[in-house]
Amino acid sequence: MHIIVVGAGQVGSSIAADLADSHDIVVVDRDGDRTEDLAYSLDVLTVQGDGTSLSTLEEADIEEADMVIASTDDDETNIVICSTVRAVSDSFTIARVKNTEYLRTWERSQRAFGIDFMVCTNLLAAESIVRVVGIPAARDVDSFADGHVQMAEFEIPTGSPVTDQSIAEADRFESLTFAAVLRDDDVEIAHGDTILGEGDRVVVIGSPESVRGFATTIAPDERPGTAEEVVIIGGSEIGYHVARLLGERGFKPRLIERDPERARQLAEDLPNAVVMQSDATDVDFLEREHVGDADFVVAALDSDEKNLLMSLLARRLGVERTVAVIDTAAYVELFETVGVDVGINPREVVAEEITRFTRDGGAENVAIIESDRAEVLEVEVDEASVLAGRPIHESVADLPDGVVIGAITRNASLITPRGDTVIQSGDHVVVFLDACVADDVTPRL
């Protein structure tokens, strides 16, 4: 496809990098230094100019564009870009926004503003956080096949009962498939004799019940499900959405907000949460409110440094796990190294969502793992698929290394894949793919 990406910041650059190998990409940005850097680093076409300007879009060949992605840091600019595109072409338009009010308006009347698909940065970041709450040791969780299948990435914690066990010893669950172990910079496909080590990240695919069961095995001291006590520090938009979503799932989160007016508003808007007005850096307050007894603390303040401080303070007080919102992508790995359990970068989350939406191959759903080191996708098998009508051990032998069949659903029933399982046309199959083979394998599924 011919795709125009407007905005060469972190989101736009990440999208362009992910799509450049398989599509004709043009990146538009006002900043000439950014466009020049991308032209050299990604070998894509670039246009310096205002993406809301028709002349700039024409220079980017808007008449031939199949898709336009508006990914600047300004909501209104992105909406105007899509409206301008709609006026002059039939291109599919995607807009990134931070304000959920725009998303609500668009959802009430899809294609409002001339936008075909809208993604909300703050809401996506909150959803990423909420997915890992209630599942001990989880770093990422995604659902497939209408909720019948879950993919989860776990980090083996210090002192875990499964440390130094083989996959065969740790696999005590009928409907669970161990897909891969992420160790340092390597993606190792899981085999029965693969040994699990402290700090390894394990990707599993299976029924939600088996995923939660494995989570409890990894971290038996943590409380699973809605029994987890969650404290959210910061009543930002992301903090608000985390509290709202958790409340809808049966949790009773506590939220700490410093500003009295904001705290009062949040208390009115969040009937399933306890809102406390205080400075979260006040150690006496945290101890008085027994924040150290929480299973999970989410740091959602307005700066990366404050979120790091609160995460480390929470750990010192005895909190089991911490998640920090980190706006600077380069800080994520550093913060996780010094003590944050899970770092969520909102721009990276929205870039992955847009990339998922634009992937080739007819996948029903795609989860991107560890910034594109691997992916898990759901496909509906047709007669032309390499998987159709054959036992798994035969079909996988025709595919490169780095492919694992994780789960199969047939008529809304979960089937755990085994070597002699025959996949039928119409089945939904959830597959793990190492990133180095994804482009080759996906079209064949």
Secondary structure, DSSP 8 states (H G I E B T S, - for coil): -EEEEE--SHHHHHHHHHHTTTSEEEEEES-HHHHHHHHHHH--EEEES-TT-HHHHHHTTGGG-SEEEE--S-HHHHHHHHHHHHHH---EEEEEES-HHHHHHHHHSTTGGG-SEEEEHHHHHHHHHHHHTTSTTEEEEEEEGGGTEEEEEEE--TT-TTTT-BHHHH---TTEEEEEEEETTEEEE--TT-B--TT-EEEEEE-HHHHHHHHHHH-TTS--GGGS-EEEE--SHHHHHHHHHHHHTT---EEEES-HHHHHHHHHH-TTSEEEES-TT-HHHHHHTTGGG-SEEEE--SSHHHHHHHHHHHHHHT-SEEEEE-SSTTHHHHHHHHT-SEEE-HHHHHHHHHHHHH-SS--SEEEEETTTTEEEEEEE--TTSTTTTEEHHHHHHTS-SSEEEEEEEETTEEE---TT-EE-TT-EEEEEEEHHHHHHHGGG-
